[in-house]
Amino acid sequence: MKKTCLLLLLLVGIIYINEGYKIISEDMPVKSTTEGSLSDVADEVIAIPLETTSDCRLKHATQIKRDRNELFLVSNGQLFHFDCSGKFLSRITSNKHFQVTDYVIDPLEKQLVVMDDRENVYYYDYDGTLLDRKSLAGINPLKTPTRLMYHNRHIWMTAQSLSPSEEGTGKQCVNQWLYKFDTTFNLQDTRKLTAADLGRFYLGACFSTELSVANGNVYAYSPSTQPDELLADTLYLIRRNKLNIHEEYSSILPLCIAGRYLVSTYSDATDTDKNYTFCYDRREDYAYNVTGGFEDNFYHTGRVPDLKSLDIYNNSFCYCRSGEDVKKAFPDRTEEDNPVLFIVRMKA
C-alpha cells in the first residue's frame, strides 16, 4: 500500500513538473525586434534591370513568376515575357482583349494559363501564341479577386460564395473555397476554407487569400490585419502543431511558410502606415516585425514593404524599384526606364 501511494505521488509529481515546464516554456519571451535589414534573412539579392524598348515600357511590375530562365510579370493589366538577364522577349497579351487578373505557368507544357476580369481563361505558349480559351462562369459567383496556382500537374484556385447564416437570421455569410482542377479545368476537388484557430477572436482573411505549398501540400494564407499580434499568433500555431500542412488542410493562415521562416507581409501604396513585414526565424527563435519593411542593405533602394513570393514554396521573394530608388546601384537608369527586379534568396 505504501509503495502504491509513493508511486502515485511520484506520477502526480511528474505530471505537475511536465505541465509546469510547458507553462514556463510558453511564457518564455522570444527575442524580437522592430528593425531589420534584408541581410538578416537573405543570403543574397540578385538585381535584374528589365530592358526598356519601344514595345515595352512598364510603370509597375506585379505577379512576377519564373520558370528557370523564363521570367513573366504583369504591368497595367498585361502580361510580359523576359528572360532572367532582363532581356525583353515578348508581350503575351494585348489591351485590345482583356485585363489580366492572374495567371500560372505550366512548366511541363511550356504554356501560360491566363485569367481575365470576365471569368475566362486563355492558354498561350511562351512566345505569346494563343492556343485555347475556356469560360469559368459561375465558379466564383461573387466575382471577387481569385488566385491561381499551378502545382503537381493541377491548377488550384480560390473563390468565394454566399450561404445562409447558421444563426438562421436570414442573413448570409461569405464562404471561401479552394478548387482543384486539372490543366483543362475539369474540377477534381473542392475544399471549404476557414480562418485558422489562433486561440482568440479575430477577423481572418480580410486581405486577398494567397496560395502556397508546404510538405508537398497546398494551403492558403492571408496577411494579418493585426501585425502586433503576429508573434503571439505564430507561437500559438507552432506550439499546437497547427503548421503541419497535410492533404486536406483547410485553415487560412495569417502567414506563409518559407523554409526556416514564417512570413507575413502587407503593403499598400495609398496607406503606407499599414505596411509591415513580419518574419519569424524558427531556427533562431527570433522575430522581426518591421513597420515599413526591411531595409535594403544590398542595393540601398530604401525600405522594402512589398516583398512578394517568387515561387510556390517561398524559397525566394522579389520586389521592383525604379527611378531615384535605384540611382546608387544603377546611376545610368532614368525615370523612363523599366524597373529593376530584385530577387531575394532566403537563408536556408
Salt bridges, closest charged atoms under 4 A:
GLU19 OE2 - LYS22 NZ 3.81
GLU26 OE1 - ARG240 NH2 3.87
GLU35 OE1 - ARG303 NH2 3.05
ASP43 OD2 - ARG345 NH1 3.75
GLU44 OE2 - ARG345 NE 2.96
ASP67 OD2 - LYS110 NZ 3.14
GLU70 OE1 - HIS81 NE2 2.55
ASP102 OD1 - LYS65 NZ 3.33
ASP117 OD1 - ARG118 NH1 3.67
GLU119 OE1 - LYS143 NZ 3.51
ASP197 OD2 - LYS242 NZ 3.43
GLU210 OE1 - ARG147 NE 3.33
ASP233 OD2 - ARG200 NH2 2.77
ASP271 OD2 - LYS274 NZ 3.68
ASP281 OD2 - ARG260 NH2 2.64
ASP306 OD1 - ARG321 NH2 2.85
